[in-house]
Amino acid sequence: MPPGPDQLLQMYAGMLRVRLVEERVRELFANGRIPGFLHTSVGQEAVAVGVCAALRPDDYVLSTHRGHGHLVAKGGALRGLMAELYGKANGVCHGKGGTMHLADASVGYLGANGVLAAGCVLAPGVGLSIKHRKSGQVVVTFFGDGAANRGPFHEGVNLAALWTLPVVFVCENNRWASSTAHALSTAGGSIAARAAGYGIPGESLDGNDVLAVWEATARAVERARRGDGPSLIEAHTIRWVGHFEGDGQAYRGKAEVEEGRRTDPIARLARGLEERGLLDAAHAALIREGVVAEIEDAVAHAEASPLPAPHDALTDLFAYYPWRD
Ligand SMILES: Cc1ncc(C[n+]2csc(CCOP(=O)(O)OP(=O)(O)O)c2C)c(N)n1
């Protein structure tokens, strides 16, 4: 069933939440409030939100180094996210994960990952667990076009297809792997076409169209829940900002970012909603105000949260000491 008015408005608010979180995080990083290294998903919101809108709350998501949007779209609380990005003890990983090792199992977000395509091989493991437990859940793994050229992508898709596991592989093709163009690094051009080699459905779509993303994901999820196995979705999108904060982007011209702004997924859905009489300027302003208030509350919470204590370095660790057995 196509999304109803409430679900469409939720997708609009969801994309706006991701966009404004990312923009605020960039600002906080530039001002030295957030430590470390930062990749954001400004411009790519329709992929995270369209995919997660087709999932159940108990479904799982495996993410990437560009993972804030996936967590927000999966329903992660902004306070826990923001405190984590600050490296604070009240963060969702007690300040030990930060941007690239975020995880929030309470919403099925099994983790961002600094290792490209790692989610592609973790997903069959999660899928196998789902299959054994007969829980009817599904696991989505997000990855970039660059990651699709690494071995784990092929290993993961092969195993998930071979064992008919409930996995949805979602490639966010933003045309670049850092500064390497997709066209210069990807044999055959199409990542979706690789699905045929593993005997599973593969679909290439406009990743700036949240409804197209939702529809394709809903199909893939239905197939996975039926027990028919994995699917591969390639969502074409545009990252508006540098690969990382501070990236001078000498490898690309301004035209691509302008194209991204012209095809802005949020403005596009807003136009559709306005045409159907579901949104007007006053309503849009109200939604924005609510999102901004939520983000500012999360920032205030992160600022006020304590840093982890030195002895916290010795908790949350997994270590096996055979001499203790
Ligand atoms: C195994 C591995 N190799 C190299 C890197 C360094 N690296 C970090 S991001 C990146 C490019 C990723 O491109 P893509 O998968 O398309 O994702 P995007 O950054 O475009 O979201 C690279 C090469 C890494 N993190 N992991």
The ligand as a Gaussian input file, in Angstrom:
#p B3LYP/6-31G(d) Opt

LIG

1 1
 C       38.676000      -0.993000       3.845000
 C       38.826000       0.498000       3.732000
 N       39.595000       1.022000       2.767000
 C       39.759000       2.361000       2.669000
 C       39.134000       3.198000       3.561000
 C       39.343000       4.707000       3.462000
 N       38.101000       5.355000       2.982000
 C       37.242000       5.923000       3.847000
 S       35.876000       6.509000       3.082000
 C       36.450000       6.040000       1.570000
 C       35.626000       6.264000       0.326000
 C       34.282000       5.636000       0.458000
 O       33.506000       5.780000      -0.687000
 P       32.084000       5.160000      -0.774000
 O       32.095000       3.729000      -0.360000
 O       31.556000       5.450000      -2.142000
 O       31.230000       5.943000       0.315000
 P       30.989000       7.506000       0.457000
 O       32.156000       8.070000       1.207000
 O       30.854000       8.070000      -0.908000
 O       29.739000       7.610000       1.257000
 C       37.691000       5.429000       1.680000
 C       38.479000       4.906000       0.538000
 C       38.348000       2.602000       4.576000
 N       37.691000       3.350000       5.468000
 N       38.183000       1.268000       4.627000

